[in-house]
Each structure stands twice: as structure tokens, then as C-alpha cells.
Amino acid sequence: MIGLAYIAAFVVYLIIFIAVVWLAARAARKRNIKRWKWGVPAALFMYLVVFWDHIPSLLLHDYYCESEAGFWIYTSPEQWVQKNPGVAETLVETEDVQSENGAYILNQRFRWSVKKTGPHPVALFRHEQTVFDVVTGEVMARYVDFSRGYGNPFTYNPYGWSGLKFWLGKNHCKGGRKNQGKMGNLILTYKQI
């Protein structure tokens, strides 16, 4: 039912869009001005009323994906076991419960931090996950990804009218889903050390 409401809203917007451009071109012709000189700005204005953040969102998402996104292993589980002989045998895997600082407890030694910040300008969200050693404070691995858009417009959305902009949506950077899977596998490995 909500899909029909979106289609109806789009049809109304399209009718208004065409009417404004037609009226601008008609007014230009009456004043002996070339129709495109008023029609093009009217069309641009009508486009920007709704889609003003589309191009900046695409550009910023691509920029941050290229400059900051990725997956890094600073100390692999095997390297950690070699650096800490005998400690791995004393660790016990735990359920995914949160500690007092919001990180998930993997075992007595490792925590998994999950952070989502945003929306930054033009519907950009930053996702960061880290696995770290609570004794030394050393970061073992880090995963950073970016998404854009406000989620599914067919479900509850706390962003009001901005949540209807489904065309902004993209969940991951290029290779982000694969990196997220690598991080998940690494978390299981650290959990079972």
C-alpha cells in the first residue's frame, strides 16, 4: 500500500515538474525570449527541489570509500599466539555480551567494537569495527566502510521526509561486503583463541 503512495507522489511531482517547465517556456515565448532560456532553469530548479543532495552524496561516498575504507589486520591470531605463549590456552570463549564501554566481549583478552556515525553531510554514514586486546590496548584488526542513504523507506525511518530518498541508498563501498565477511571470520578466530 505504501508503494502505491510513493508512485502517486512521484506522478504528482512529475506533473508539477512538467507544468512548471511548460509555464516557464510559455512565459519566455510571450516575452520574445528563447524558450530554453527559461525552461532549462525551471527544470533545474524542479530537479533540485527533491534531488539537491544526490550528486554530492555520490561524490562524497566515492571519495571516502577511496580514501578511508578498507580492512586491515595489524596482528594476526597466529602472530598474537606466538607473542603470548601459553596465554591462549587460558582463554575461554564467551557469548557476545557487551562490556561497560559498549564493545562486545569475545574472551578474557579481546573485545570487538562496532561504531556507526552519521548522518554526516548528505546522508553519509561511517561504519567502523575494531578488535583489540584489552590488556595491551593494541588494535588487532580494523574494518571501515561507508554507506549512504537513510535505509529502507518502507520501514520505520527516524529521518522524516529524508528517509524517502531511496535513490541515495548504497550499503557498502566497493569490496565492503567482502571486507565485512573477512572481519566476521577474524572475529570468530579471535573468539576461539
Secondary structure, DSSP 4 states (H G I P E B T S, - for coil): -HHHHHHHHHHHHHHHHHHHHHHHHHHHHHTT--HHHHHHHHHHHHHHHHHTTHHHHHHHHHHHHHHT-EEEESS-HHHHHHHSTTTGGG-----SEE-TTSPEE-SSSEEEEEEEEEEETTTEEEEEEEEEETTT--EEEEEEEEEES-S-TTS--TTGGGGG-GGG-B---TTHHHHHHHHHHHHHHHHT-
